[in-house]
């Protein structure tokens, strides 16, 4: 019998995602929330909502007893765990069963078997699944970790046994890396998952991250729904996902899928699950893939699988939990088209991807025009936005920094990529920093578009950090035209002000626009716009105050986010910020005589680069330090960040103590 009321034991976009499907199935919904989420969209969307406690997850969302109590008080007959929190705890699934409440997920035995990364690798090996060479026992201390890593051979990966989502992972290229990172990995595992055990395995070079989506019912039917590639990662956290993979052949897909099903069957698995694999990009035989872990829950990247299969994975999970059989078999699974998902994070790629928090002053995603679930049609191009935020909401330091997921589907990979670029240009976020420009740059990158990617892509292609997507001269000329057109409109608005002395002046028509260090002469008339003497076929409208200009250049759409500055405009287009200085042509020659403001020297200060908790301080007043030496550890959004000395010196003063919450640019210490 189908459920009457479902409690979603999670927050943000996944809570909204589950509720949308539940409502479509006629199931009433219950939200749970912390104080930080009291007015969050998932709370407002639900039929009922129950407060759990204060903002920290450990005092609210991670309290199993409060989740169960909320379900009992509201009469919910099932609980959907979303992406995580309690979803991989065997004890929670058992507690649900004891309380007579269905758990929308796998059986407790399977959760226990796959939730421990060390034991899961042993089970995978016994089930005939390829596993990565490594040490699967418990490691006592740093000295033992160094010995094991040396025996395996560098590079190695240190992983928290109960880890996930990129947390509790460290790559070590040398003994120094192990000594520096082993204890940090243990702390992250303990802080995020309540388990400080760490295992070490060989790091596969030129690695690609491929995962297989499996779905099973309680009647012994298990299928695989193709693969996803999640190789574009930063700090082991996925940024871009796509389905299918440009690397996987039909033969590889079959082999990987069958091994994934064999593993699921070995542990009596049902519901949705993901078998994650590391694949050697250098191995052209198609046999170089190895088991990493099995996530016994729905994954953040599930929409790309839904896009190419036409299946609603959340609905399938609910029906399986209710005891229904899967309505299809393996031979019925078809993959149509290509889908790409970009994770929109609250972080600043221009400042080393530091986490960002704050109020969403303006939030306007591109239009969501996804079709209903069902057979995927050829030519079904669409944009899908999964989010759990709204304008005026707060991005908190207590939770994951993901703001939204942007999904596109097209017949081809190139088509899905191009849809992403256009949608990212339309995506507007003001307030906390965001990675929209970086995502656009990834989509435009020749190497990404070629499909020649590995998990090291971001580190390899942006070794010195991100400064914006490269702009072709033609794009810069177009942006100069946009800036001059906007300046003309602003001047025209100003000349219409009442009460001026004398006759109204005509707005300037000739401008000099400096962009990317180059001056462009731009002439604006009613009939045409010329840049550097060449007429540009451009059509656009702009009213002072507009946030976005929708232009068309040579018949191709160009979306430009625009904001006024003191001397022109801040233009944001195609993955980069461009500062345009716009001056009337007769004024521009005098600009060269202006003094250049010299920024203050802050090299003597260790500044907190993000809002966070000062977890550890390695030095004291009077200590001598060397360049590159660790000085402090700041924890933000569940991740530890080591702050190092930029140059040698002596600590003059310490301004903060471990345990303090610090704001951006707070002075931690000062060097003499």
C-alpha positions, 0 to 999 in steps of 0.5 A, a space after each residue: 500500500 502506498 504511503 500517506 505522509 513522508 518526512 524528508 530528513 534533509 534540507 535544501 534542494 534535495 528536500 525540495 526535490 523529494 517533496 515535488 515528487 511526493 506531491 505529484 504522487 499524492 503523498 503529504 510532506 513533512 519538513 524538518 528544520 534548524 533555526 537557520 532554516 526556519 524560513 527556507 524553501 523546503 519548510 515553506 513547500 511542505 504540508 507540515 514542518 517541525 523544528 529540530 534545534 539550533 543551526 549546527 547540524 550536530 544539534 539538529 539534522 544529525 539527531 536521529 531521535 529528533 527525526 523519529 520523534 518528528 515523524 511520530 508526532 506528525 503521523 508520517 509513515 515513511 522517512 526519505 533521507 535525501 542525500 545524506 545526514 542519517 541516510 548511511 547509518 544502519 542504526 537509523 534505518 533499524 530505528 525506523 523499522 522498530 518505530 513502524 516507519 518505512 525507511 526510503 532506502 536500502 536495508 540496514 544490513 546493506 547500509 552497514 556493509 557499504 557504509 564502512 569503506 574498509 569493509 566494503 572493499 573486502 566485500 567488493 573483492 569477494 563479489 568479483 569486483 575490481 578493487 584498488 591496491 591498498 591497505 584496508 586495515 585500521 591505521 594506529 598513528 602517523 608513523 604507521 601511516 608513513 610506513 604503509 604509504 611507503 610500502 604501497 608507493 607514492 602517490 597514495 590517497 588517505 581517506 576517512 573510512 566513513 567519509 564522503 562528499 570530498 571530505 576526509 580525503 588527502 592526496 599524498 605525494 611524499 612522506 611529508 604530505 602523509 605526516 602533515 595530512 594524516 591527523 587532519 584526515 582523522 579529524 575531518 572524519 571524526 568531525 563530519 562522520 563521527 569516525 576517525 578511522 583512515 585507510 590508504 590506497 594507491 592513487 591511480 594516475 590520469 584517473 577518471 571518476 565513473 559511477 554506476 547508478 543501480 536500482 533494486 526492489 525487494 523482490 530480487 530485481 536489480 538493474 543498472 541505469 548507465 554511468 555518470 562521469 564526475 571527473 571534474 573535481 576540486 579538492 575531491 568534491 564533484 563540480 561537473 557531472 555528465 551522463 553518459 561518459 565520453 570515455 566509456 564504451 558500450 562494452 565497458 558500460 556492460 562490464 561495469 554495470 554487471 559488476 555493480 549489480 553483482 556487488 548490490 546482489 551480494 549485500 541484498 541491496 534494494 532502492 537507489 545506490 551508486 557504485 563509484 569507480 576510479 578508471 585509468 584514463 591511460 588504459 585503453 583496454 576498458 578493463 582498468 576500472 576499480 571499485 572505490 565505494 558504494 553510496 547507499 543513497 540518492 546522489 547529488 548528480 542523479 538528475 543527469 541519469 534521470 535526463 537520459 533515462 526519463 526515470 524519476 529516481 525518487 519515485 522509484 525509491 518511494 515505490 520500492 520502499 512501499 514493496 512494489 516491484 520495479 516496472 522494468 527490466 535491464 533490457 528496457 533501460 535505454 540511454 538517450 541524448 546527453 546531460 550535464 550538471 554543474 554545481 553552483 557553489 557559494 565560493 569565490 573562484 577569483 580568491 582561490 575558491 574560498 567559501 562565501 556566506 551571506 544573504 542572497 540579495 538577488 537570485 534569479 536562475 534561468 527558466 526551468 523548462 524540463 519535460 515531464 518524466 517519461 520516455 526521452 525524445 530525440 531533440 529534447 533540449 532543456 534546462 533544469 534547475 534544482 535549488 533550495 534557496 530563494 532571494 533574500 535567503 541566507 547562505 550559512 556557514 553551517 551547511 554545504 555551500 551548494 546553492 543550486 544544480 544546473 542541468 542541461 539535456 540535448 541530443 549531443 554532448 556539445 549541445 548540452 555544453 552549449 546550453 550550459 554556457 547560455 544558461 550560466 550567462 542568464 543565472 544571476 546571483 548577488 550577495 555571496 561569491 559564486 562560481 558561475 564564471 568558473 563553471 562557464 570557463 570549464 564549459 568553454 575549455 577546449 580540453 573539457 569539450 574534447 572529453 580528455 578529462 581526469 580528476 586532476 583537470 582543475 589543478 592542471 589547467 588552473 595551477 595559478 588560480 582562476 582569473 576568468 575565462 579567456 576572452 577573444 578579441 571579437 567578444 571584447 569588441 562586442 562588450 565595448 559596444 555594449 558598454 558604450 550603448 549603456 553609457 549613452 542610455 545613462 547619459 540620455 536619462 541624465 539629460 532628461 532631468 527637470 530643472 536644468 539650466 539652459 537647453 537639454 544637451 544631447 547625450 555623447 555619441 563618441 566614446 573611448 572604452 578601456 577593457 582588458 587594458 585596451 582602448 576602443 573607440 566606439 561611435 553610437 548612433 540611431 542606426 549603427 554602432 562602430 567599434 574601432 571603425 568597424 560596424 558591429 551587427 548588434 541588437 540590444 536594449 538597455 534601460 538604466 537599472 537593468 541587471 542584464 542586457 540581452 543582445 544579439 550579435 550576428 544573430 547569436 545571443 549574448 547575455 551580459 550582466 551589467 552593474 555601474 561603477 564610478 567610471 563605467 560598468 562591470 560586465 559579466 559574460 562568458 565566464 569572466 568579469 570585465 571592468 569597462 572604463 567608459 569616457 566621452 571621446 573628448 575626455 579620454 585623453 586626460 585619463 592618462 594624467 590620473 594618479 594610480 592608487 597604490 594598494 596597502 601592503 598587507 603581507 605582514 598580516 595573516 588574514 582569515 580568508 573566509 568566515 570560519 572557526 580558528 581551529 588551531 594555531 601553530 605559532 606564538 608571539 616571538 616565534 620565527 617562521 619560514 615561507 610555506 610554514 603552516 601557521 593556522 587551521 581555519 574550518 569553514 563549511 566542514 572543511 579544514 583550510 591550512 594557512 601558511 606563511 607567505 615569507 620568512 619572519 618573526 611573529 610580532 602579535 597574535 590577535 586570535 585564539 583557537 575556538 574563535 569565530 572569525 570574519 573575512 579578513 580578520 587579522 589572525 597574527 602580525 609579522 614583524 
